[in-house]
Amino acid sequence: MPLNRNALIRYKVIDSCLQRRNRKWTLEDIIEAVSDTLFEYEGIDKGISKRTIQADIQMMRSDKLGYFAPIIVTDKKYYSYEDPNYSITNIPLSESDLSKMNEAVEMLKQFKGFSHFSQLNEVVQKLEDHVYSTSKKSLPIIDFEKNDNLKGLEFLEVLYQSAIQKKVVEITYKSFKAENAQTFEFHIWWMKEFRNRWFAVGVKNSRKIVQNLAIDRMIAVRMIPEKEFIVNENINPENFYKNVFGVTVSQNLRPIVIKLFVNQNHAPYVLTKPLHHSQVLEEDREDGIIICLKVQHNFEIEREILGFGEGMVIIEPPKLRGIIKKRLEKMLLNYQV
């Protein structure tokens, strides 16, 4: 049941009154305390009706909010908690609450490496501690793919903030193919995650060619706010990756139609989890299926096809078929003793 801010304030004030057992609380006393607090915090000066507070007390007594508050009336006029130690802030969590909180903690913990979530990390830690202290420690129900040892995770905060604040960063970077590291200015437009790797996407120096920089190849990163930032004016990330599998996009390369045979052992996986949003089922056969993709030819699609081993065969185009055939031949040589 969604609660508005004023209702929550009223419940907290009533709870606070009934915990203070050094005085006797009449309904009028509680109304006055609630009215004063609402004026102080919300600027509401109309006062609160007797009917509203009575309804609040009934709501706190009920199971609708899970409070089950033991509110009693003595001498037909004084309100108090029957249990002197009760408070709505101390109500035990249900098994359902704990399960949901555990799932939330596990999900939020996936962002621990994302340094710009530093404030969120503290909240997650508090939430995790609360769940731990409230319930028996149990194994997680959801296990996410993660790579806490990925190099460069410490740069995520400055990379993210540079994109948000539109500030230029200076990056020292060494690609897999380069012999030496290079230092250059980079204008980050967005962050991209693929297969548990993070990439900073933007333009280098004054060039307009969009590049992906893997954070695990970064050696040093620092923000240089005095430099003028090149703003992304018209490139939407969703459209940018529309015709690719993975992260490598060529702005001058048209997508091609790739026709693939997938054997009967691998077909269920490909059907239930399409390789790409463009995937179309062309033919359903006894020995497998034939599908078509419309994507750019890049390194990631080659690696994905090779990952299926003997379970996937390229039918078209001939050029890609030839490339994969040569790679398989070289692979086979590695196993010849």
C-alpha positions, 0 to 999 in steps of 0.5 A: 500500500503506497503511503504519502509523506504526510501519513508517514509523518503522522505515524512516526509522531504517534509512535513517538508519543506512545513510546514516551511513557513519562506522560499520559496521552489523550487523543487531543494531545496526540492531535496537537503533537501531529499538527505541530510536527506537520507545521514544522516540516511541511508548513501545514497550518490547517491542523489535523482532524480527530477522525484522521488520527483515529483512522491512523491509530486503526491503521497502525493496529491493523496488519495492512502495514505490518505494524500490528501496533499494540495500542490500548486505551486506559481510563477511556481516554489515555493512549499507550503501547501495551508493550513498553518496548514496542515501536513501529521502527522495530517491527520484525521483517517477514520472511517475504521482506527478508527474501526481497531485501536479500535479492535487492542487496545482491542486485545492488552489490553488482555495482560495487565496482562502479565507483560513482556508486560510492554513496549507494555502496554505503547504503547497500552495506547498511542494508546488507548488515541489517538483513544479516542481523535480522535473519540467518545468513543464507546462500544467495538465490541469484548469482550474477556474472561478475568480474571483481578482478577486472583491471581499471575498475578504479577508473569508473568514477572519474570516467562516469563523472566526466560524461555526466559533467561533460569534462574532458579526460586525459587517458593513458591507454595501451591497446592489445595491439600497441607496443607502447602506451599512448596518452591523449585527451578523450571526450566520453559520451557514454559508458558501455558494458558488454560481457562483463567488460566496461568501455568508455565511448566517445571521441578522441581529441578533436576527431569526430570518429566514435571510439570504444576504450576498454577500461582494462587497457587504461593505465591512468585517467585524470579529468582536465576540466579546463579543456573544452568538451566536444558534446554529443549532439545527435548520436543515440547509443541505442541506435549506434549499436543497432546493427552490431553484435558487441561493441565494435561499430564501424560508422562506414560499414553496412550491416550484412545478412549472415545465414547460419545453420545451428544443429539440433543440440544448440538450436534451443539455446539460440531460439530462446536467447537470440544472438541479436535482435535482428535474428529471424528463423528461416527454416526449422529442420529435423537436424537443426534450424537456419537463422539469419542475422543482419549485423556488421561484420566485426570481431565479436560476431566472429568470436560468437560464431566460433564459440558454438564450435561444431554446432554452428555453420555459416551458410552465407556470406561466402567471405565470412564463411572463408574467414571462419574456415581459415581460423578453424584450420589454424585452430586445428593445427594447434591440436596436431602433435 
